[in-house]
Amino acid sequence: MKYISLPEEKESCRQLSFYLAMEEYVARHIDEPDSFFLWQVNPTVIFGRNQVMENEVDIAYCQEHGIEMYRRKSGGGCVYADRGNIMMSYITNEENVALAFSRFTGMLVLVLRRLGIEAVCTSHNDIMIGDRKVSGTAFYHLPGRSIVHSTMLYDTNMQHMTNAITPSHEKLEKKGIESVRQRITLLKDYINLTPDDFKLFVRQTLCSGEYRLSASDVKGIERIEQDYLRKEFIYRL
């Protein structure tokens, strides 16, 4: 599996819409059977393609605290991400949804177990440590290609996470929990690696070789990104 890297020598932190567009660009234009890349963003809420934004996000809180809000084209639930989250993108020729999910979550479990963490995958394609979630995944299909992306909770601003996302009381009661905090765990509590060390370990474990995008590729990504920035797409106007 090839690691997809950007042309700039020093890693930058772009807005989340760029990385969603980067996944799509790689799927459409890069001829590799399996590709992977890691990324991080400033405080951001990401909700699924079919979700009603107002039901999942505390919009006023996000606006007050400078938390960006984006809709993705994959399904799944609403998540909060910041520089403490390691975001992962997997692009594959595998069109079978179950197999693509299984392959990717299997890779993530392998990485964590090689670090001595007894992680497991659930039937909902979440990665669990004990009874708490450390990673969730979502899927987006293009003709002949599949995109699976995930969050890996290394660390996070817990105040923002618990206030920016507003899961329904019914959902919380159904799971028998009282807060978002009780549903998740942080990777930093299990390993002594820094976020950069962890990212390097993931890359070295899963990837062989690199595909470096060109400046022209970046312009192509930025053109796709405009679709994710349209208010009609984000707010479903």
JOCORSUL-V396196 format. One record per helix or strand. SS is the DSSP state (H for helix, E for strand). FROM is the first residue (numbers start at 1). LEN is the number of residues. Records with the same first field share a line. If there is no record, write none. Layout:
SS: FROM-LEN ; FROM-LEN
This chain:
E: 2-4 ; 34-6 ; 44-4 ; 57-1 ; 68-4 ; 79-3 ; 85-8 ; 119-3 ; 127-3 ; 132-11 ; 145-9 ; 165-1 ; 184-1 ; 210-3
H: 16-14 ; 53-4 ; 59-6 ; 97-18 ; 158-7 ; 169-6 ; 180-4 ; 187-3 ; 195-12 ; 215-15 ; 231-4
